[in-house]
């Protein structure tokens, strides 16, 4: 999460997906297979990581933050009742 803070996670998804598409296009159009395959593997990993982060990790963190706030509110209410 702290690796790429200069751009938003959604923009990272698009950037890495475009980079993957360009790598695959380069594999089709050129004879430079080894660098293109390595680049495609790396950009595939970055794309998958970015999409998983946007669709699963960030919403989960938001939900955990909301649950933590609810737990703190309930604990405060329980302390107020006990005193």
PDB file of N, CA, C and O in Angstrom:
ATOM      1  N   UNK A   1       0.815  -1.191   0.000  1.00  0.00           N
ATOM      2  CA  UNK A   1       0.000   0.000   0.000  1.00  0.00           C
ATOM      3  C   UNK A   1       0.859   1.256   0.000  1.00  0.00           C
ATOM      4  O   UNK A   1       0.440   2.286  -0.528  1.00  0.00           O
ATOM      5  N   UNK A   2       2.033   1.192   0.572  1.00  0.00           N
ATOM      6  CA  UNK A   2       2.863   2.392   0.655  1.00  0.00           C
ATOM      7  C   UNK A   2       3.870   2.478  -0.479  1.00  0.00           C
ATOM      8  O   UNK A   2       4.706   3.381  -0.483  1.00  0.00           O
ATOM      9  N   UNK A   3       3.814   1.580  -1.425  1.00  0.00           N
ATOM     10  CA  UNK A   3       4.814   1.579  -2.488  1.00  0.00           C
ATOM     11  C   UNK A   3       4.605   2.711  -3.487  1.00  0.00           C
ATOM     12  O   UNK A   3       5.570   3.366  -3.879  1.00  0.00           O
ATOM     13  N   UNK A   4       3.388   2.949  -3.899  1.00  0.00           N
ATOM     14  CA  UNK A   4       3.104   3.927  -4.949  1.00  0.00           C
ATOM     15  C   UNK A   4       2.122   4.961  -4.426  1.00  0.00           C
ATOM     16  O   UNK A   4       0.919   4.855  -4.664  1.00  0.00           O
ATOM     17  N   UNK A   5       2.621   5.947  -3.725  1.00  0.00           N
ATOM     18  CA  UNK A   5       1.731   6.947  -3.136  1.00  0.00           C
ATOM     19  C   UNK A   5       1.521   8.162  -4.031  1.00  0.00           C
ATOM     20  O   UNK A   5       0.682   9.007  -3.721  1.00  0.00           O
ATOM     21  N   UNK A   6       2.259   8.271  -5.128  1.00  0.00           N
ATOM     22  CA  UNK A   6       2.151   9.459  -5.974  1.00  0.00           C
ATOM     23  C   UNK A   6       0.842   9.499  -6.761  1.00  0.00           C
ATOM     24  O   UNK A   6       0.352  10.584  -7.074  1.00  0.00           O
ATOM     25  N   UNK A   7       0.264   8.329  -7.088  1.00  0.00           N
ATOM     26  CA  UNK A   7      -0.993   8.298  -7.832  1.00  0.00           C
ATOM     27  C   UNK A   7      -1.996   7.446  -7.075  1.00  0.00           C
ATOM     28  O   UNK A   7      -1.627   6.624  -6.235  1.00  0.00           O
ATOM     29  N   UNK A   8      -3.263   7.651  -7.382  1.00  0.00           N
ATOM     30  CA  UNK A   8      -4.322   6.938  -6.669  1.00  0.00           C
ATOM     31  C   UNK A   8      -4.312   5.451  -7.036  1.00  0.00           C
ATOM     32  O   UNK A   8      -3.814   5.081  -8.100  1.00  0.00           O
ATOM     33  N   UNK A   9      -4.851   4.608  -6.173  1.00  0.00           N
ATOM     34  CA  UNK A   9      -4.902   3.176  -6.486  1.00  0.00           C
ATOM     35  C   UNK A   9      -5.677   2.871  -7.763  1.00  0.00           C
ATOM     36  O   UNK A   9      -5.294   1.975  -8.515  1.00  0.00           O
ATOM     37  N   UNK A  10      -6.756   3.597  -8.019  1.00  0.00           N
ATOM     38  CA  UNK A  10      -7.524   3.367  -9.246  1.00  0.00           C
ATOM     39  C   UNK A  10      -6.682   3.718 -10.474  1.00  0.00           C
ATOM     40  O   UNK A  10      -6.719   3.003 -11.476  1.00  0.00           O
ATOM     41  N   UNK A  11      -5.932   4.804 -10.402  1.00  0.00           N
ATOM     42  CA  UNK A  11      -5.055   5.177 -11.511  1.00  0.00           C
ATOM     43  C   UNK A  11      -3.941   4.151 -11.708  1.00  0.00           C
ATOM     44  O   UNK A  11      -3.523   3.888 -12.836  1.00  0.00           O
ATOM     45  N   UNK A  12      -3.467   3.576 -10.609  1.00  0.00           N
ATOM     46  CA  UNK A  12      -2.459   2.518 -10.708  1.00  0.00           C
ATOM     47  C   UNK A  12      -3.011   1.317 -11.464  1.00  0.00           C
ATOM     48  O   UNK A  12      -2.308   0.709 -12.271  1.00  0.00           O
ATOM     49  N   UNK A  13      -4.261   0.979 -11.203  1.00  0.00           N
ATOM     50  CA  UNK A  13      -4.885  -0.143 -11.911  1.00  0.00           C
ATOM     51  C   UNK A  13      -4.862   0.100 -13.413  1.00  0.00           C
ATOM     52  O   UNK A  13      -4.467  -0.770 -14.189  1.00  0.00           O
ATOM     53  N   UNK A  14      -5.289   1.285 -13.809  1.00  0.00           N
ATOM     54  CA  UNK A  14      -5.326   1.600 -15.231  1.00  0.00           C
ATOM     55  C   UNK A  14      -3.923   1.663 -15.829  1.00  0.00           C
ATOM     56  O   UNK A  14      -3.695   1.175 -16.935  1.00  0.00           O
ATOM     57  N   UNK A  15      -2.994   2.258 -15.105  1.00  0.00           N
ATOM     58  CA  UNK A  15      -1.631   2.383 -15.598  1.00  0.00           C
ATOM     59  C   UNK A  15      -1.001   1.014 -15.821  1.00  0.00           C
ATOM     60  O   UNK A  15      -0.418   0.767 -16.877  1.00  0.00           O
ATOM     61  N   UNK A  16      -1.109   0.130 -14.848  1.00  0.00           N
ATOM     62  CA  UNK A  16      -0.491  -1.188 -14.970  1.00  0.00           C
ATOM     63  C   UNK A  16      -1.197  -2.043 -16.021  1.00  0.00           C
ATOM     64  O   UNK A  16      -0.555  -2.851 -16.692  1.00  0.00           O
ATOM     65  N   UNK A  17      -2.504  -1.873 -16.168  1.00  0.00           N
ATOM     66  CA  UNK A  17      -3.224  -2.620 -17.195  1.00  0.00           C
ATOM     67  C   UNK A  17      -2.821  -2.148 -18.592  1.00  0.00           C
ATOM     68  O   UNK A  17      -2.651  -2.962 -19.500  1.00  0.00           O
ATOM     69  N   UNK A  18      -2.670  -0.851 -18.761  1.00  0.00           N
ATOM     70  CA  UNK A  18      -2.205  -0.326 -20.053  1.00  0.00           C
ATOM     71  C   UNK A  18      -0.780  -0.800 -20.326  1.00  0.00           C
ATOM     72  O   UNK A  18      -0.454  -1.157 -21.458  1.00  0.00           O
ATOM     73  N   UNK A  19       0.066  -0.807 -19.304  1.00  0.00           N
ATOM     74  CA  UNK A  19       1.441  -1.289 -19.477  1.00  0.00           C
ATOM     75  C   UNK A  19       1.449  -2.755 -19.880  1.00  0.00           C
ATOM     76  O   UNK A  19       2.256  -3.162 -20.716  1.00  0.00           O
ATOM     77  N   UNK A  20       0.561  -3.553 -19.297  1.00  0.00           N
ATOM     78  CA  UNK A  20       0.464  -4.963 -19.675  1.00  0.00           C
ATOM     79  C   UNK A  20       0.019  -5.102 -21.123  1.00  0.00           C
ATOM     80  O   UNK A  20       0.567  -5.912 -21.871  1.00  0.00           O
ATOM     81  N   UNK A  21      -0.972  -4.312 -21.517  1.00  0.00           N
ATOM     82  CA  UNK A  21      -1.443  -4.369 -22.908  1.00  0.00           C
ATOM     83  C   UNK A  21      -0.327  -3.967 -23.874  1.00  0.00           C
ATOM     84  O   UNK A  21      -0.172  -4.582 -24.929  1.00  0.00           O
ATOM     85  N   UNK A  22       0.437  -2.956 -23.526  1.00  0.00           N
ATOM     86  CA  UNK A  22       1.550  -2.541 -24.383  1.00  0.00           C
ATOM     87  C   UNK A  22       2.629  -3.622 -24.453  1.00  0.00           C
ATOM     88  O   UNK A  22       3.220  -3.844 -25.510  1.00  0.00           O
ATOM     89  N   UNK A  23       2.883  -4.290 -23.334  1.00  0.00           N
ATOM     90  CA  UNK A  23       3.846  -5.395 -23.354  1.00  0.00           C
ATOM     91  C   UNK A  23       3.372  -6.526 -24.258  1.00  0.00           C
ATOM     92  O   UNK A  23       4.153  -7.075 -25.036  1.00  0.00           O
ATOM     93  N   UNK A  24       2.103  -6.868 -24.155  1.00  0.00           N
ATOM     94  CA  UNK A  24       1.575  -7.941 -25.004  1.00  0.00           C
ATOM     95  C   UNK A  24       1.597  -7.530 -26.470  1.00  0.00           C
ATOM     96  O   UNK A  24       1.900  -8.349 -27.338  1.00  0.00           O
ATOM     97  N   UNK A  25       1.281  -6.279 -26.751  1.00  0.00           N
ATOM     98  CA  UNK A  25       1.351  -5.779 -28.114  1.00  0.00           C
ATOM     99  C   UNK A  25       2.788  -5.801 -28.629  1.00  0.00           C
ATOM    100  O   UNK A  25       3.034  -6.141 -29.787  1.00  0.00           O
ATOM    101  N   UNK A  26       3.723  -5.442 -27.773  1.00  0.00           N
ATOM    102  CA  UNK A  26       5.134  -5.498 -28.145  1.00  0.00           C
ATOM    103  C   UNK A  26       5.604  -6.911 -28.413  1.00  0.00           C
ATOM    104  O   UNK A  26       6.451  -7.136 -29.278  1.00  0.00           O
ATOM    105  N   UNK A  27       5.055  -7.871 -27.671  1.00  0.00           N
ATOM    106  CA  UNK A  27       5.419  -9.267 -27.913  1.00  0.00           C
ATOM    107  C   UNK A  27       4.944  -9.714 -29.293  1.00  0.00           C
ATOM    108  O   UNK A  27       5.620 -10.490 -29.969  1.00  0.00           O
ATOM    109  N   UNK A  28       3.791  -9.225 -29.703  1.00  0.00           N
ATOM    110  CA  UNK A  28       3.244  -9.614 -31.005  1.00  0.00           C
ATOM    111  C   UNK A  28       4.006  -8.944 -32.144  1.00  0.00           C
ATOM    112  O   UNK A  28       4.251  -9.561 -33.181  1.00  0.00           O
ATOM    113  N   UNK A  29       4.377  -7.691 -31.949  1.00  0.00           N
ATOM    114  CA  UNK A  29       4.934  -6.912 -33.044  1.00  0.00           C
ATOM    115  C   UNK A  29       6.454  -6.959 -33.177  1.00  0.00           C
ATOM    116  O   UNK A  29       6.982  -6.583 -34.223  1.00  0.00           O
ATOM    117  N   UNK A  30       7.161  -7.402 -32.163  1.00  0.00           N
ATOM    118  CA  UNK A  30       8.625  -7.394 -32.236  1.00  0.00           C
ATOM    119  C   UNK A  30       9.180  -8.792 -32.032  1.00  0.00           C
ATOM    120  O   UNK A  30       8.460  -9.735 -31.704  1.00  0.00           O
ATOM    121  N   UNK A  31      10.482  -8.891 -32.238  1.00  0.00           N
ATOM    122  CA  UNK A  31      11.171 -10.161 -32.011  1.00  0.00           C
ATOM    123  C   UNK A  31      11.900 -10.196 -30.673  1.00  0.00           C
ATOM    124  O   UNK A  31      12.680 -11.114 -30.421  1.00  0.00           O
ATOM    125  N   UNK A  32      11.660  -9.226 -29.826  1.00  0.00           N
ATOM    126  CA  UNK A  32      12.345  -9.155 -28.531  1.00  0.00           C
ATOM    127  C   UNK A  32      11.539  -9.938 -27.491  1.00  0.00           C
ATOM    128  O   UNK A  32      10.923  -9.331 -26.615  1.00  0.00           O
ATOM    129  N   UNK A  33      11.533 -11.241 -27.567  1.00  0.00           N
ATOM    130  CA  UNK A  33      10.675 -12.059 -26.728  1.00  0.00           C
ATOM    131  C   UNK A  33      11.080 -12.062 -25.273  1.00  0.00           C
ATOM    132  O   UNK A  33      10.227 -11.906 -24.399  1.00  0.00           O
ATOM    133  N   UNK A  34      12.360 -12.235 -24.990  1.00  0.00           N
ATOM    134  CA  UNK A  34      12.782 -12.371 -23.589  1.00  0.00           C
ATOM    135  C   UNK A  34      12.471 -11.116 -22.778  1.00  0.00           C
ATOM    136  O   UNK A  34      11.871 -11.235 -21.710  1.00  0.00           O
ATOM    137  N   UNK A  35      12.850  -9.913 -23.231  1.00  0.00           N
ATOM    138  CA  UNK A  35      12.496  -8.736 -22.427  1.00  0.00           C
ATOM    139  C   UNK A  35      10.990  -8.518 -22.329  1.00  0.00           C
ATOM    140  O   UNK A  35      10.484  -8.083 -21.295  1.00  0.00           O
ATOM    141  N   UNK A  36      10.281  -8.822 -23.407  1.00  0.00           N
ATOM    142  CA  UNK A  36       8.835  -8.620 -23.396  1.00  0.00           C
ATOM    143  C   UNK A  36       8.137  -9.613 -22.468  1.00  0.00           C
ATOM    144  O   UNK A  36       7.180  -9.255 -21.781  1.00  0.00           O
ATOM    145  N   UNK A  37       8.605 -10.838 -22.446  1.00  0.00           N
ATOM    146  CA  UNK A  37       8.010 -11.834 -21.549  1.00  0.00           C
ATOM    147  C   UNK A  37       8.263 -11.443 -20.099  1.00  0.00           C
ATOM    148  O   UNK A  37       7.363 -11.525 -19.263  1.00  0.00           O
ATOM    149  N   UNK A  38       9.482 -11.019 -19.802  1.00  0.00           N
ATOM    150  CA  UNK A  38       9.791 -10.575 -18.442  1.00  0.00           C
ATOM    151  C   UNK A  38       8.924  -9.372 -18.073  1.00  0.00           C
ATOM    152  O   UNK A  38       8.368  -9.317 -16.976  1.00  0.00           O
ATOM    153  N   UNK A  39       8.810  -8.412 -18.986  1.00  0.00           N
ATOM    154  CA  UNK A  39       7.972  -7.247 -18.731  1.00  0.00           C
ATOM    155  C   UNK A  39       6.506  -7.608 -18.567  1.00  0.00           C
ATOM    156  O   UNK A  39       5.808  -7.028 -17.736  1.00  0.00           O
ATOM    157  N   UNK A  40       6.040  -8.562 -19.355  1.00  0.00           N
ATOM    158  CA  UNK A  40       4.642  -8.991 -19.236  1.00  0.00           C
ATOM    159  C   UNK A  40       4.391  -9.681 -17.898  1.00  0.00           C
ATOM    160  O   UNK A  40       3.341  -9.486 -17.287  1.00  0.00           O
ATOM    161  N   UNK A  41       5.337 -10.477 -17.448  1.00  0.00           N
ATOM    162  CA  UNK A  41       5.179 -11.147 -16.142  1.00  0.00           C
ATOM    163  C   UNK A  41       5.150 -10.117 -15.026  1.00  0.00           C
ATOM    164  O   UNK A  41       4.320 -10.203 -14.120  1.00  0.00           O
ATOM    165  N   UNK A  42       6.044  -9.150 -15.084  1.00  0.00           N
ATOM    166  CA  UNK A  42       6.093  -8.118 -14.042  1.00  0.00           C
ATOM    167  C   UNK A  42       4.829  -7.267 -14.060  1.00  0.00           C
ATOM    168  O   UNK A  42       4.238  -7.017 -13.010  1.00  0.00           O
ATOM    169  N   UNK A  43       4.411  -6.821 -15.236  1.00  0.00           N
ATOM    170  CA  UNK A  43       3.213  -5.974 -15.291  1.00  0.00           C
ATOM    171  C   UNK A  43       1.945  -6.754 -14.964  1.00  0.00           C
ATOM    172  O   UNK A  43       0.984  -6.176 -14.454  1.00  0.00           O
ATOM    173  N   UNK A  44       1.925  -8.045 -15.245  1.00  0.00           N
ATOM    174  CA  UNK A  44       0.779  -8.863 -14.828  1.00  0.00           C
ATOM    175  C   UNK A  44       0.685  -8.888 -13.309  1.00  0.00           C
ATOM    176  O   UNK A  44      -0.393  -8.713 -12.741  1.00  0.00           O
ATOM    177  N   UNK A  45       1.818  -9.106 -12.661  1.00  0.00           N
ATOM    178  CA  UNK A  45       1.827  -9.097 -11.191  1.00  0.00           C
ATOM    179  C   UNK A  45       1.401  -7.759 -10.623  1.00  0.00           C
ATOM    180  O   UNK A  45       0.618  -7.706  -9.675  1.00  0.00           O
ATOM    181  N   UNK A  46       1.912  -6.674 -11.196  1.00  0.00           N
ATOM    182  CA  UNK A  46       1.530  -5.347 -10.722  1.00  0.00           C
ATOM    183  C   UNK A  46       0.049  -5.064 -10.966  1.00  0.00           C
ATOM    184  O   UNK A  46      -0.619  -4.477 -10.115  1.00  0.00           O
ATOM    185  N   UNK A  47      -0.462  -5.477 -12.117  1.00  0.00           N
ATOM    186  CA  UNK A  47      -1.879  -5.263 -12.431  1.00  0.00           C
ATOM    187  C   UNK A  47      -2.784  -6.028 -11.479  1.00  0.00           C
ATOM    188  O   UNK A  47      -3.749  -5.479 -10.948  1.00  0.00           O
ATOM    189  N   UNK A  48      -2.468  -7.291 -11.271  1.00  0.00           N
ATOM    190  CA  UNK A  48      -3.286  -8.111 -10.369  1.00  0.00           C
ATOM    191  C   UNK A  48      -3.234  -7.540  -8.957  1.00  0.00           C
ATOM    192  O   UNK A  48      -4.262  -7.447  -8.286  1.00  0.00           O
ATOM    193  N   UNK A  49      -2.054  -7.161  -8.508  1.00  0.00           N
ATOM    194  CA  UNK A  49      -1.915  -6.585  -7.176  1.00  0.00           C
ATOM    195  C   UNK A  49      -2.740  -5.307  -7.044  1.00  0.00           C
ATOM    196  O   UNK A  49      -3.416  -5.107  -6.035  1.00  0.00           O
ATOM    197  N   UNK A  50      -2.689  -4.445  -8.054  1.00  0.00           N
ATOM    198  CA  UNK A  50      -3.430  -3.183  -7.997  1.00  0.00           C
ATOM    199  C   UNK A  50      -4.937  -3.424  -8.012  1.00  0.00           C
ATOM    200  O   UNK A  50      -5.667  -2.788  -7.251  1.00  0.00           O
ATOM    201  N   UNK A  51      -5.414  -4.327  -8.860  1.00  0.00           N
ATOM    202  CA  UNK A  51      -6.854  -4.590  -8.929  1.00  0.00           C
ATOM    203  C   UNK A  51      -7.366  -5.244  -7.653  1.00  0.00           C
ATOM    204  O   UNK A  51      -8.457  -4.917  -7.188  1.00  0.00           O
ATOM    205  N   UNK A  52      -6.596  -6.162  -7.084  1.00  0.00           N
ATOM    206  CA  UNK A  52      -7.010  -6.788  -5.820  1.00  0.00           C
ATOM    207  C   UNK A  52      -7.055  -5.752  -4.708  1.00  0.00           C
ATOM    208  O   UNK A  52      -7.968  -5.753  -3.883  1.00  0.00           O
ATOM    209  N   UNK A  53      -6.065  -4.867  -4.691  1.00  0.00           N
ATOM    210  CA  UNK A  53      -6.033  -3.827  -3.663  1.00  0.00           C
ATOM    211  C   UNK A  53      -7.245  -2.917  -3.767  1.00  0.00           C
ATOM    212  O   UNK A  53      -7.853  -2.579  -2.752  1.00  0.00           O
ATOM    213  N   UNK A  54      -7.605  -2.515  -4.984  1.00  0.00           N
ATOM    214  CA  UNK A  54      -8.736  -1.588  -5.164  1.00  0.00           C
ATOM    215  C   UNK A  54     -10.066  -2.265  -4.851  1.00  0.00           C
ATOM    216  O   UNK A  54     -10.941  -1.660  -4.232  1.00  0.00           O
ATOM    217  N   UNK A  55     -10.220  -3.512  -5.273  1.00  0.00           N
ATOM    218  CA  UNK A  55     -11.529  -4.161  -5.139  1.00  0.00           C
ATOM    219  C   UNK A  55     -11.728  -4.913  -3.833  1.00  0.00           C
ATOM    220  O   UNK A  55     -12.869  -5.183  -3.456  1.00  0.00           O
ATOM    221  N   UNK A  56     -10.650  -5.261  -3.129  1.00  0.00           N
ATOM    222  CA  UNK A  56     -10.814  -6.048  -1.913  1.00  0.00           C
ATOM    223  C   UNK A  56     -10.163  -5.421  -0.688  1.00  0.00           C
ATOM    224  O   UNK A  56     -10.806  -5.305   0.355  1.00  0.00           O
ATOM    225  N   UNK A  57      -8.902  -5.015  -0.791  1.00  0.00           N
ATOM    226  CA  UNK A  57      -8.166  -4.563   0.389  1.00  0.00           C
ATOM    227  C   UNK A  57      -8.669  -3.209   0.889  1.00  0.00           C
ATOM    228  O   UNK A  57      -8.939  -3.058   2.081  1.00  0.00           O
ATOM    229  N   UNK A  58      -8.799  -2.231   0.006  1.00  0.00           N
ATOM    230  CA  UNK A  58      -9.235  -0.905   0.447  1.00  0.00           C
ATOM    231  C   UNK A  58     -10.653  -0.917   1.022  1.00  0.00           C
ATOM    232  O   UNK A  58     -10.875  -0.295   2.061  1.00  0.00           O
ATOM    233  N   UNK A  59     -11.635  -1.600   0.391  1.00  0.00           N
ATOM    234  CA  UNK A  59     -12.958  -1.675   1.030  1.00  0.00           C
ATOM    235  C   UNK A  59     -12.935  -2.416   2.368  1.00  0.00           C
ATOM    236  O   UNK A  59     -13.679  -2.074   3.287  1.00  0.00           O
ATOM    237  N   UNK A  60     -12.071  -3.441   2.470  1.00  0.00           N
ATOM    238  CA  UNK A  60     -11.972  -4.177   3.730  1.00  0.00           C
ATOM    239  C   UNK A  60     -11.405  -3.279   4.823  1.00  0.00           C
ATOM    240  O   UNK A  60     -11.884  -3.316   5.957  1.00  0.00           O
ATOM    241  N   UNK A  61     -10.394  -2.474   4.506  1.00  0.00           N
ATOM    242  CA  UNK A  61      -9.842  -1.557   5.507  1.00  0.00           C
ATOM    243  C   UNK A  61     -10.879  -0.536   5.953  1.00  0.00           C
ATOM    244  O   UNK A  61     -10.962  -0.199   7.134  1.00  0.00           O
ATOM    245  N   UNK A  62     -11.670  -0.044   5.001  1.00  0.00           N
ATOM    246  CA  UNK A  62     -12.724   0.915   5.345  1.00  0.00           C
ATOM    247  C   UNK A  62     -13.755   0.264   6.264  1.00  0.00           C
ATOM    248  O   UNK A  62     -14.196   0.873   7.238  1.00  0.00           O
ATOM    249  N   UNK A  63     -14.132  -0.961   5.953  1.00  0.00           N
ATOM    250  CA  UNK A  63     -15.099  -1.680   6.789  1.00  0.00           C
ATOM    251  C   UNK A  63     -14.533  -1.964   8.181  1.00  0.00           C
ATOM    252  O   UNK A  63     -15.247  -1.846   9.177  1.00  0.00           O
ATOM    253  N   UNK A  64     -13.262  -2.335   8.253  1.00  0.00           N
ATOM    254  CA  UNK A  64     -12.640  -2.564   9.554  1.00  0.00           C
ATOM    255  C   UNK A  64     -12.575  -1.282  10.376  1.00  0.00           C
ATOM    256  O   UNK A  64     -12.774  -1.309  11.590  1.00  0.00           O
ATOM    257  N   UNK A  65     -12.297  -0.160   9.715  1.00  0.00           N
ATOM    258  CA  UNK A  65     -12.281   1.129  10.402  1.00  0.00           C
ATOM    259  C   UNK A  65     -13.669   1.452  10.960  1.00  0.00           C
ATOM    260  O   UNK A  65     -13.794   1.914  12.094  1.00  0.00           O
ATOM    261  N   UNK A  66     -14.712   1.207  10.156  1.00  0.00           N
ATOM    262  CA  UNK A  66     -16.083   1.445  10.624  1.00  0.00           C
ATOM    263  C   UNK A  66     -16.435   0.530  11.789  1.00  0.00           C
ATOM    264  O   UNK A  66     -17.062   0.968  12.753  1.00  0.00           O
ATOM    265  N   UNK A  67     -16.035  -0.739  11.709  1.00  0.00           N
ATOM    266  CA  UNK A  67     -16.301  -1.670  12.803  1.00  0.00           C
ATOM    267  C   UNK A  67     -15.569  -1.264  14.079  1.00  0.00           C
ATOM    268  O   UNK A  67     -16.113  -1.373  15.178  1.00  0.00           O
ATOM    269  N   UNK A  68     -14.320  -0.790  13.925  1.00  0.00           N
ATOM    270  CA  UNK A  68     -13.564  -0.337  15.093  1.00  0.00           C
ATOM    271  C   UNK A  68     -14.251   0.855  15.748  1.00  0.00           C
ATOM    272  O   UNK A  68     -14.311   0.941  16.975  1.00  0.00           O
ATOM    273  N   UNK A  69     -14.768   1.770  14.940  1.00  0.00           N
ATOM    274  CA  UNK A  69     -15.496   2.917  15.493  1.00  0.00           C
ATOM    275  C   UNK A  69     -16.756   2.468  16.219  1.00  0.00           C
ATOM    276  O   UNK A  69     -17.089   3.012  17.271  1.00  0.00           O
ATOM    277  N   UNK A  70     -17.456   1.488  15.674  1.00  0.00           N
ATOM    278  CA  UNK A  70     -18.656   0.968  16.332  1.00  0.00           C
ATOM    279  C   UNK A  70     -18.310   0.287  17.653  1.00  0.00           C
ATOM    280  O   UNK A  70     -19.019   0.455  18.645  1.00  0.00           O
ATOM    281  N   UNK A  71     -17.226  -0.477  17.665  1.00  0.00           N
ATOM    282  CA  UNK A  71     -16.799  -1.150  18.899  1.00  0.00           C
ATOM    283  C   UNK A  71     -16.445  -0.119  19.962  1.00  0.00           C
ATOM    284  O   UNK A  71     -16.819  -0.273  21.125  1.00  0.00           O
ATOM    285  N   UNK A  72     -15.729   0.929  19.573  1.00  0.00           N
ATOM    286  CA  UNK A  72     -15.377   1.980  20.535  1.00  0.00           C
ATOM    287  C   UNK A  72     -16.617   2.684  21.063  1.00  0.00           C
ATOM    288  O   UNK A  72     -16.678   3.017  22.247  1.00  0.00           O
ATOM    289  N   UNK A  73     -17.608   2.916  20.206  1.00  0.00           N
ATOM    290  CA  UNK A  73     -18.845   3.563  20.655  1.00  0.00           C
ATOM    291  C   UNK A  73     -19.598   2.662  21.631  1.00  0.00           C
ATOM    292  O   UNK A  73     -20.138   3.140  22.629  1.00  0.00           O
ATOM    293  N   UNK A  74     -19.635   1.377  21.350  1.00  0.00           N
ATOM    294  CA  UNK A  74     -20.318   0.440  22.253  1.00  0.00           C
ATOM    295  C   UNK A  74     -19.583   0.338  23.576  1.00  0.00           C
ATOM    296  O   UNK A  74     -20.218   0.279  24.629  1.00  0.00           O
ATOM    297  N   UNK A  75     -18.246   0.317  23.542  1.00  0.00           N
ATOM    298  CA  UNK A  75     -17.473   0.265  24.784  1.00  0.00           C
ATOM    299  C   UNK A  75     -17.703   1.523  25.613  1.00  0.00           C
ATOM    300  O   UNK A  75     -17.821   1.443  26.835  1.00  0.00           O
ATOM    301  N   UNK A  76     -17.767   2.673  24.968  1.00  0.00           N
ATOM    302  CA  UNK A  76     -18.025   3.926  25.685  1.00  0.00           C
ATOM    303  C   UNK A  76     -19.412   3.893  26.299  1.00  0.00           C
ATOM    304  O   UNK A  76     -19.597   4.309  27.443  1.00  0.00           O
ATOM    305  N   UNK A  77     -20.393   3.398  25.541  1.00  0.00           N
ATOM    306  CA  UNK A  77     -21.757   3.297  26.060  1.00  0.00           C
ATOM    307  C   UNK A  77     -21.809   2.341  27.255  1.00  0.00           C
ATOM    308  O   UNK A  77     -22.498   2.612  28.239  1.00  0.00           O
ATOM    309  N   UNK A  78     -21.083   1.225  27.170  1.00  0.00           N
ATOM    310  CA  UNK A  78     -21.057   0.263  28.286  1.00  0.00           C
ATOM    311  C   UNK A  78     -20.403   0.881  29.514  1.00  0.00           C
ATOM    312  O   UNK A  78     -20.860   0.646  30.633  1.00  0.00           O
ATOM    313  N   UNK A  79     -19.344   1.665  29.332  1.00  0.00           N
ATOM    314  CA  UNK A  79     -18.701   2.339  30.474  1.00  0.00           C
ATOM    315  C   UNK A  79     -19.621   3.370  31.092  1.00  0.00           C
ATOM    316  O   UNK A  79     -19.652   3.526  32.313  1.00  0.00           O
ATOM    317  N   UNK A  80     -20.374   4.081  30.254  1.00  0.00           N
ATOM    318  CA  UNK A  80     -21.306   5.081  30.775  1.00  0.00           C
ATOM    319  C   UNK A  80     -22.438   4.431  31.571  1.00  0.00           C
ATOM    320  O   UNK A  80     -22.903   4.987  32.566  1.00  0.00           O
ATOM    321  N   UNK A  81     -22.872   3.268  31.133  1.00  0.00           N
ATOM    322  CA  UNK A  81     -23.945   2.557  31.837  1.00  0.00           C
ATOM    323  C   UNK A  81     -23.441   2.037  33.169  1.00  0.00           C
ATOM    324  O   UNK A  81     -24.170   2.080  34.160  1.00  0.00           O
ATOM    325  N   UNK A  82     -22.205   1.543  33.216  1.00  0.00           N
ATOM    326  CA  UNK A  82     -21.637   0.962  34.445  1.00  0.00           C
ATOM    327  C   UNK A  82     -21.309   2.030  35.489  1.00  0.00           C
ATOM    328  O   UNK A  82     -21.246   1.710  36.676  1.00  0.00           O
ATOM    329  N   UNK A  83     -21.101   3.269  35.095  1.00  0.00           N
ATOM    330  CA  UNK A  83     -20.732   4.272  36.080  1.00  0.00           C
ATOM    331  C   UNK A  83     -21.913   5.001  36.626  1.00  0.00           C
ATOM    332  O   UNK A  83     -21.758   5.882  37.471  1.00  0.00           O
TER     333      UNK A  83
END
